[in-house]
Amino acid sequence: MKWSLEGKWIASGLGLSLLLMAIMSFISYRNATQLIESGNKVKQTNEAMKSLIDIFATLTDAESGRRGYILYGERSELNRYNQAMQSLDAKIKKLQQQLADESLQQQQLMKLKFLITQRLNLSKQSIHLKDAGKSTFHIQETLVTRSNQNRSEIRETISQMQTREEQLLEISVKSSQNNVHNRMLIEFIGTLLSFAILLGVYVLLYQQLLKRQQAEAIQRTLAQEKELSELKLRFFSMVSHEFRTPLSIILGSAQLLAESNQHCLEEKKLKNLHRIQSSARLMNQLLSDILTLTRAEAGKLEFHPELIDLEAFCLNLLEDLQLCSQQQHIIKFISQSNCTHAKLDENLLYSILSNLLSNAMKYSPQQKDILLILSSKTDAIIFQVQDSGIGLPSEFQQHLFEPFHRASNVGKIVGTGLGLAVVKKCLEVHQGEISVVSELDRGTTFTVRIPKYDDYKE
């Protein structure tokens, strides 16, 4: 199935909209995922800071128990110290798990573990001296100094780790905020683009709907026009048939009267009989022209090309015209063609040339020569009708082949304005062309060009 350009645009727009919606959905999913990850990171950081504080509090508690035992010798204080130190290992392991993803914090944790181990050794030495009865200030002074220094280093290390966790938390929060802002902007732009594309698709669909409605309206109009043309054709066919019978009777009767009583009738009566004959022929020609035009407009003009002898056809045509015409004109036939036969529709060609020659006779002074020239080229048959008549005004030539149009200089010459319209329609069926060269009061030349075809396109 071949898609139209509008169909391709609509399909592309829908596809792009679906793609943008999929991208927006993925971005929204990523945004939600990163928000969860950011929340987990904040939670993990808070837990790590809580663990650091808990470790420092446990060390402080152990130190208090050790000092109480050294100063007062109470076993409960020693138990307090031992319990605090025993719980410290679990808390350090927990902190190590919480800081597993941060290499710098892992290094600080190693340092903290070393300082805690050092403090444990110092505490054991102090307790051992106490148990040995060597708890005097002079003996414990060195251990106290080292213990204070160790405690300061532990506090500083924990403080550095807390500061690092705060920095990581701040970085994580800012990164999360930036990501949320960027994704919100992307989602807004994507939604706007999707809306614009869908709006464009809607406009295209609406235009296609309008075009379809217009096409249907045109189709209905054409159907109505076709029906009207067929009705008009039937009407004119009936009228032509009904009128031609009485016209033929009138024409025949007038001709018989004129021929049988030509010597007996007065000149005035004979002139009236000739007028009856002329009017009957004019009405008959008018009916033929109207019927031809109606058939052409309805597309029912019959076309039956046959091989005809062109020179014999032209001579017979001239003989018919001179017999029917009451005017005295000299029509000369000149053959310049080496093509004696051609495949043409004889009836249509008769209508073309008879109308052109009739006009030439009608609008030319009597005793003036009228020429019918036959020539040929490799691809066409050419007929020329030349007269020395009244000519055609230049402003009329654009309406030359329109029905019922007559030039302004025809005066009282009788005519219907249908002849050249009939010529044009008959030539269109032949796929031929007609051109005119005219000069006022000098004459007119019509040139008919009919292509040579073995088979005409229907």
C-alpha positions in Angstrom: 0.0 0.0 0.0 1.4 3.4 -1.1 1.1 6.0 1.6 0.4 9.7 0.8 2.7 12.4 2.1 0.1 13.4 4.8 -0.2 9.7 5.9 3.6 9.5 6.2 3.7 12.7 8.3 0.9 11.4 10.6 2.5 8.1 11.1 5.9 9.7 11.8 4.3 12.2 14.2 2.5 9.4 16.1 5.7 7.3 16.2 7.7 10.3 17.4 5.1 11.1 20.1 5.2 7.5 21.3 9.0 7.6 21.4 8.9 10.9 23.4 6.4 9.4 25.8 8.6 6.3 26.2 11.6 8.5 26.9 9.7 10.6 29.4 8.5 7.5 31.1 12.1 6.2 31.3 13.3 9.6 32.6 10.5 9.6 35.2 11.5 6.1 36.3 15.2 7.1 36.5 14.2 10.2 38.5 12.2 8.1 41.0 15.0 5.5 41.2 17.6 8.2 41.9 15.4 9.8 44.5 15.2 6.5 46.2 19.0 6.1 45.9 19.5 9.6 47.3 17.2 8.8 50.2 19.1 5.6 50.9 22.3 7.6 50.7 21.1 10.1 53.2 19.9 7.4 55.5 23.2 5.5 55.2 25.1 8.7 55.9 23.0 9.4 59.0 23.5 5.9 60.2 27.3 6.2 59.6 27.4 9.5 61.6 25.3 7.8 64.3 27.7 4.9 64.4 30.7 7.3 64.7 29.0 9.1 67.6 28.2 5.7 69.2 31.8 4.5 68.9 33.1 7.7 70.5 30.5 7.4 73.3 31.5 3.8 73.9 35.2 4.8 74.1 34.2 7.5 76.5 32.2 5.1 78.6 35.1 2.6 78.6 37.5 5.3 79.6 35.2 6.3 82.5 35.0 2.6 83.7 38.8 2.3 83.5 39.4 5.5 85.5 36.8 4.5 88.1 38.6 1.2 88.6 42.1 2.8 88.7 40.9 5.5 91.2 38.5 3.6 93.4 39.4 0.0 92.8 35.7 -1.0 92.2 35.2 -4.2 90.2 31.9 -2.8 88.8 33.8 -0.1 87.0 36.1 -2.7 85.6 33.1 -4.7 84.3 31.8 -1.5 82.8 35.0 -1.1 81.0 35.1 -4.7 79.7 31.5 -4.5 78.5 32.1 -1.3 76.6 35.2 -2.7 74.9 33.5 -5.9 74.0 30.6 -4.0 72.3 33.1 -1.9 70.4 34.1 -4.6 67.9 30.5 -5.0 66.7 30.1 -1.3 66.3 33.3 -1.0 64.3 32.3 -3.8 62.0 28.9 -2.2 61.5 30.6 1.1 60.6 33.0 -0.7 58.2 29.9 -2.1 56.3 28.4 1.4 56.2 31.5 2.9 54.7 32.3 0.1 52.3 31.7 2.3 49.2 34.0 5.2 50.2 37.7 4.5 49.9 38.8 7.7 51.8 36.6 6.8 54.7 37.9 3.3 54.7 41.4 4.7 55.1 40.2 6.9 58.0 38.5 3.8 59.5 41.8 1.9 59.4 43.4 4.7 61.2 40.6 4.8 63.8 40.9 1.0 64.3 44.6 1.4 64.8 44.1 4.2 67.4 41.4 2.1 69.2 43.8 -0.9 69.3 46.5 1.4 70.7 44.1 2.7 73.3 43.1 -0.8 74.3 46.7 -1.6 74.9 47.2 1.5 76.9 44.1 0.6 79.0 45.4 -2.9 79.5 48.7 -1.6 80.7 47.1 0.8 83.1 44.8 -2.0 84.5 47.8 -4.4 84.8 49.7 -1.8 86.8 46.7 -1.3 89.0 46.4 -5.0 89.6 50.1 -5.2 90.4 49.7 -2.4 93.1 51.6 0.2 91.0 48.9 2.8 90.5 50.8 5.8 91.9 50.6 9.0 89.9 54.3 8.9 89.1 54.0 5.4 87.5 50.7 6.1 85.6 51.8 9.6 84.4 53.4 8.3 81.2 50.4 6.1 80.3 48.0 9.0 81.1 49.9 11.3 78.7 49.9 8.8 76.0 46.2 8.0 76.7 45.2 11.7 76.4 47.2 12.0 73.2 45.5 8.9 71.8 42.0 10.2 72.8 42.7 13.5 71.0 43.7 11.6 67.9 40.6 9.4 68.0 38.4 12.5 68.5 40.1 14.2 65.6 39.8 11.2 63.3 36.1 10.7 64.2 35.6 14.4 63.6 37.3 14.2 60.2 35.1 11.2 59.3 32.0 13.1 60.3 33.0 16.1 58.3 33.6 13.8 55.3 30.2 12.2 55.7 28.6 15.7 55.9 30.4 16.6 52.7 29.3 13.4 50.9 25.7 14.1 52.1 25.9 17.7 50.8 27.3 16.5 47.4 24.6 13.8 47.2 21.8 16.2 48.0 23.0 18.8 45.5 23.5 16.1 42.8 20.0 14.9 43.5 18.6 18.4 43.3 20.3 19.1 40.0 19.2 15.8 38.6 15.6 16.5 39.7 15.7 20.0 38.2 17.2 18.7 34.9 14.7 15.9 34.6 11.8 18.2 35.4 13.0 20.5 32.6 13.5 17.5 30.2 10.0 16.2 31.1 8.5 19.6 30.6 10.2 20.0 27.2 9.3 16.5 26.2 5.7 17.0 27.2 5.6 20.3 25.3 7.0 18.6 22.2 4.6 15.7 22.5 1.7 18.1 22.7 3.0 20.0 19.7 3.4 16.9 17.6 0.0 15.5 18.6 -1.5 18.9 17.8 0.2 18.8 14.4 -1.1 15.3 13.8 -4.6 16.5 14.8 -4.3 19.4 12.3 -3.2 17.0 9.5 -6.0 14.6 10.3 -8.5 17.5 10.4 -7.1 18.7 7.0 -7.4 15.2 5.6 -11.0 15.1 6.9 -11.8 18.4 5.2 -10.1 17.2 2.0 -12.1 14.0 2.1 -15.3 16.0 2.6 -14.4 18.3 -0.2 -13.6 15.3 -2.5 -16.9 13.7 -1.6 -18.7 17.0 -2.3 -16.9 17.3 -5.6 -17.7 13.7 -6.4 -21.4 14.3 -5.6 -21.3 17.5 -7.8 -19.6 15.6 -10.6 -22.2 12.8 -10.3 -25.0 15.4 -10.4 -23.3 17.1 -13.4 -22.9 13.8 -15.2 -26.6 13.0 -14.5 -27.6 16.4 -15.7 -25.4 16.1 -18.8 -26.9 12.7 -19.6 -30.4 14.2 -19.1 -29.6 17.1 -21.3 -28.2 14.8 -23.9 -31.3 12.7 -23.9 -33.4 15.8 -24.1 -31.5 17.3 -27.1 -31.4 13.9 -28.8 -35.1 13.7 -28.5 -35.6 17.3 -29.7 -33.2 16.8 -32.6 -35.0 13.7 -33.7 -38.5 15.2 -33.3 -37.5 18.4 -35.1 -35.5 16.9 -37.9 -38.4 15.0 -39.3 -40.7 18.0 -39.9 -37.6 20.1 -41.0 -36.8 17.4 -43.6 -40.4 17.5 -44.8 -40.4 21.3 -45.0 -37.0 21.4 -46.8 -38.0 18.6 -49.2 -41.4 20.1 -50.0 -39.9 23.6 -50.6 -37.3 22.1 -52.8 -39.9 20.1 -54.8 -42.0 23.2 -55.2 -39.1 25.3 -56.4 -37.9 22.7 -58.9 -41.3 21.7 -60.3 -42.7 25.2 -60.6 -39.5 27.2 -61.2 -40.7 28.6 -64.6 -44.3 29.2 -63.5 -43.7 30.8 -60.1 -43.2 34.5 -59.7 -39.7 35.6 -58.7 -41.0 36.8 -55.3 -42.6 33.4 -54.5 -39.5 31.6 -55.6 -37.4 33.8 -53.4 -39.6 32.9 -50.4 -39.2 29.2 -51.2 -35.5 29.7 -51.1 -35.8 31.5 -47.8 -37.8 28.5 -46.4 -35.0 26.2 -47.6 -32.3 28.3 -46.1 -34.1 28.7 -42.8 -34.8 24.9 -42.6 -31.1 24.2 -43.3 -30.1 26.7 -40.7 -32.4 25.1 -38.1 -31.1 21.6 -39.0 -27.5 22.8 -38.7 -28.3 24.4 -35.4 -29.8 21.2 -34.0 -26.8 19.3 -35.2 -24.4 21.7 -33.5 -26.2 21.8 -30.2 -26.4 18.0 -30.2 -22.7 17.7 -31.0 -21.8 20.1 -28.2 -24.1 18.3 -25.7 -22.6 15.0 -26.5 -19.0 16.4 -26.2 -19.8 17.9 -22.7 -21.3 14.6 -21.6 -18.3 12.7 -22.9 -20.5 10.8 -25.3 -19.2 12.2 -28.6 -18.7 9.1 -30.8 -15.2 8.7 -32.4 -14.7 6.1 -35.1 -11.5 6.7 -37.0 -11.3 5.0 -40.4 -8.9 5.2 -43.3 -10.3 7.8 -45.7 -9.1 9.3 -49.0 -8.4 12.9 -48.0 -8.5 14.5 -51.5 -11.8 12.8 -52.4 -13.2 13.7 -49.1 -12.4 17.4 -49.5 -13.8 17.5 -53.1 -17.1 15.9 -52.0 -17.3 18.4 -49.1 -16.9 21.3 -51.4 -19.5 20.0 -53.8 -22.0 19.6 -50.9 -21.4 23.1 -49.7 -21.8 24.7 -53.1 -25.0 22.8 -53.8 -26.5 23.8 -50.5 -25.4 27.5 -50.5 -27.4 30.2 -52.2 -24.4 32.5 -52.3 -22.0 32.5 -55.1 -18.5 31.8 -53.8 -15.6 30.2 -55.5 -14.0 27.6 -53.2 -10.6 26.3 -54.4 -9.1 23.1 -53.2 -5.3 22.9 -53.1 -3.5 19.7 -52.2 0.1 20.0 -51.1 0.2 16.7 -49.4 2.0 13.5 -50.4 -0.2 11.7 -47.9 -3.4 10.7 -49.7 -5.0 8.6 -46.9 -5.3 9.0 -43.2 -7.1 7.4 -40.3 -9.7 9.9 -39.2 -13.3 10.1 -38.1 -15.1 11.1 -41.3 -18.2 12.6 -39.6 -16.2 14.7 -37.1 -13.8 15.9 -39.9 -16.9 16.8 -42.0 -18.2 18.9 -39.1 -14.8 20.6 -38.6 -14.2 21.6 -42.2 -17.9 22.3 -43.1 -18.2 24.8 -40.2 -14.9 26.5 -41.1 -15.9 26.8 -44.8 -19.5 27.8 -44.0 -18.1 30.7 -41.8 -15.7 31.7 -44.6 -18.6 31.8 -47.1 -20.8 33.6 -44.7 -18.4 36.4 -43.8 -16.7 36.8 -47.2 -17.9 39.0 -50.1 -19.4 37.1 -53.1 -17.1 36.3 -55.9 -14.1 36.3 -53.5 -12.0 33.1 -53.5 -12.0 30.8 -50.5 -9.1 28.4 -50.2 -9.1 24.9 -48.7 -5.4 23.8 -48.5 -4.4 20.2 -47.6 -0.8 19.5 -46.5 1.0 17.0 -44.3 4.0 16.6 -42.2 5.6 13.5 -40.8 3.4 13.6 -37.7 0.3 15.5 -38.7 -2.3 16.3 -41.3 -2.9 20.0 -41.8 -6.0 21.8 -43.2 -6.1 25.5 -43.9 -9.2 27.5 -44.6 -8.4 31.0 -46.0 -10.9 33.8 -46.8 -10.9 37.5 -47.7 -13.7 38.4 -45.4 -14.4 40.9 -42.6 -11.7 39.4 -40.2 -11.8 39.0 -36.5 -11.2 41.8 -33.9 -8.2 41.0 -31.7 -10.2 41.4 -28.5 -12.7 38.8 -29.6 -10.1 36.1 -30.4 -9.8 35.0 -26.7 -13.5 34.1 -26.8 -13.3 32.6 -30.3 -14.2 29.0 -29.4 -16.8 29.7 -26.7 -20.4 28.8 -27.5 -22.8 31.7 -28.5 -20.0 34.3 -28.8 -20.0 36.4 -32.0 -17.7 39.1 -33.0 -18.8 42.8 -32.8 -18.3 43.4 -36.5 -20.7 40.7 -37.9 -23.5 43.2 -38.4 -26.7 41.7 -39.7 -25.1 38.4 -40.9 -27.2 35.5 -39.5 -25.3 33.1 -37.2 -25.6 31.1 -33.9 -22.0 31.4 -32.6 -21.8 27.6 -32.3 -19.8 26.6 -35.3 -16.3 27.2 -33.9 -17.2 25.7 -30.6 -18.2 22.5 -32.5 -14.9 22.6 -34.4 -13.0 22.8 -31.1 -14.8 19.9 -29.5 -14.4 17.7 -32.6 -10.7 18.5 -32.7 -10.3 17.7 -29.0 -11.6 14.2 -29.7 -9.0 13.9 -32.5 -6.3 15.3 -30.2 -5.8 18.0 -32.7 -5.1 21.8 -32.6 -6.5 24.9 -34.3 -4.9 28.3 -34.7 -6.1 31.5 -36.3 -4.5 34.5 -38.0 -6.9 37.3 -38.8 -6.8 41.0 -39.9 -9.8 43.2 -40.0 -11.3 43.7 -43.5 -8.4 41.6 -45.0 -9.5 38.1 -44.1 -8.9 35.1 -41.8 -6.9 31.9 -42.0 -7.8 28.9 -39.8 -5.1 26.2 -39.5 -6.2 22.8 -38.3 -3.5 20.3 -37.2 -4.5 16.7 -36.6 -1.8 14.2 -35.5 -1.2 11.0 -37.4 -2.0 8.0 -35.2 -2.6 4.4 -36.0 -4.5 4.0 -32.8 -6.1 7.0 -30.9 -6.2 7.1 -27.2 -9.6 7.0 -25.7 
